Amino acid sequence: MFDAIKENKQKLPLVALSACLALSTITISTAANADVTEEIRAAQATKVSLKQAINIAKKQAKGTLMSVELDEDSDTKNNVAYEMKFSDGATEYEVKVDAITGQVVKVEKERLDKEDINEYNNQNRAKISAMAVIGAIEKQAKAQVLEIEFDNDGDYADHPSYYEVDMLRDNQIIELKIDASTGREFSRRVKS
């Protein structure tokens, strides 16, 4: 009898652990879906296109567009803004533009450190610019670009420099990876 109780006591923690892991997986999956749903809602609410926001931001910044992110948790009045980074090789400009009104809500300047200068130089050596990627996606895919960021992290041997792009099309957010030398897409994933 004591052996049966001892066996059940050992199995009970494993059963409880398995149940907790299953629930946490469901919770993480639900939270990820909620994040994507919120991102889609925010993107659909924008009144200002990414290109319009970039043109507005260029009046406050100098240099090359380094990255753009649609921030749906923004501290702006309308809670959705484009956060853009530009660089001229010495200074980084961070400009936040309200995606509903087009109003500039934040401008910050910061001197580049050695790592930032290296990133700037790598992006400037790329044959394809961030603006060219945005234009091609909007024209060819008929999609709304939400985010773009240059990467030179060595994660892909065949694509040492690339752009990671999030775009909205047909109520889905699709993450693309675009080779910065050829302009070819080499990865596509629907966010869920």
Residue pairs with C-beta under 8 A, 6 or more apart in sequence:
32 192
33 192
36 173
36 191
36 192
38 72
39 70
39 72
39 146
39 173
39 191
40 168
40 171
40 172
40 173
41 72
42 70
42 72
42 79
42 80
42 99
43 70
43 72
43 144
43 146
43 168
43 173
44 168
45 78
45 80
45 99
45 100
46 70
46 80
46 99
46 100
46 144
47 99
47 100
47 101
47 102
48 56
48 82
48 97
48 98
48 99
48 100
48 101
48 102
49 144
50 68
50 70
50 82
50 134
50 144
50 145
50 146
51 134
51 135
51 138
52 102
53 68
53 82
53 84
53 97
53 99
53 102
54 65
54 68
54 82
54 84
54 131
54 134
56 97
56 102
56 104
57 82
57 84
57 86
57 95
57 97
57 104
58 86
59 104
60 93
60 95
60 104
60 107
61 84
61 86
61 93
61 95
61 107
62 86
62 88
62 91
62 93
63 86
63 87
63 88
63 89
63 91
63 93
63 120
64 86
64 87
64 88
64 120
64 123
64 124
64 129
64 130
65 84
65 85
65 86
65 129
65 130
65 131
66 85
66 86
66 87
66 92
66 119
66 120
66 123
66 130
66 149
66 150
67 84
67 85
67 130
67 147
67 148
67 149
67 150
68 82
68 83
68 84
68 85
68 130
68 145
68 147
68 148
68 149
69 82
69 83
69 84
69 146
69 147
69 149
70 80
70 81
70 82
70 83
70 99
70 146
70 147
70 166
71 80
71 81
71 82
71 83
71 96
72 79
72 80
73 79
74 80
74 81
74 83
74 96
74 98
76 96
76 98
76 105
77 98
77 101
78 98
78 99
78 100
78 101
80 98
80 99
80 100
81 96
81 97
81 98
81 99
81 105
82 96
82 97
82 99
83 94
83 95
83 96
84 94
84 95
84 96
84 97
85 92
85 93
85 94
85 95
86 92
86 93
86 95
87 93
87 112
87 116
87 120
89 112
89 117
89 120
89 121
89 124
90 111
90 112
90 117
91 109
91 110
91 111
91 112
92 109
92 110
92 111
92 112
92 116
93 107
93 108
93 109
94 106
94 107
94 108
94 109
94 110
95 104
95 106
95 107
96 104
96 105
96 106
96 107
97 103
97 104
97 105
98 104
98 105
112 120
119 150
119 152
122 150
122 152
122 161
123 130
123 150
123 152
123 161
123 180
125 161
126 150
126 161
126 180
126 181
127 180
127 181
127 182
127 183
128 163
128 178
128 179
128 180
128 181
128 182
128 183
130 148
130 150
130 163
132 183
133 148
133 163
133 165
133 178
133 183
134 145
134 148
134 165
136 183
137 143
137 145
137 165
137 167
137 176
138 144
138 145
141 167
141 169
142 169
143 167
143 168
143 169
143 174
144 167
144 168
144 169
145 165
145 166
145 167
146 166
146 167
146 168
146 173
147 164
147 165
147 166
148 163
148 164
148 165
148 166
149 163
149 164
150 161
150 162
150 163
150 180
151 161
151 162
151 163
151 164
152 160
152 161
154 160
156 162
156 177
156 186
158 186
159 177
159 179
159 180
159 186
161 179
161 180
161 181
162 177
162 178
162 179
162 180
162 186
163 176
163 177
163 178
163 180
164 175
164 176
164 177
165 175
165 176
165 177
165 178
166 173
166 174
166 175
166 176
166 191
167 173
167 174
167 176
168 174
172 190
172 191
173 190
173 191
174 188
174 189
174 190
174 191
175 187
175 188
175 189
175 190
175 191
176 185
176 187
176 188
177 185
177 186
177 187
177 188
178 184
178 185
178 186
179 185
179 186
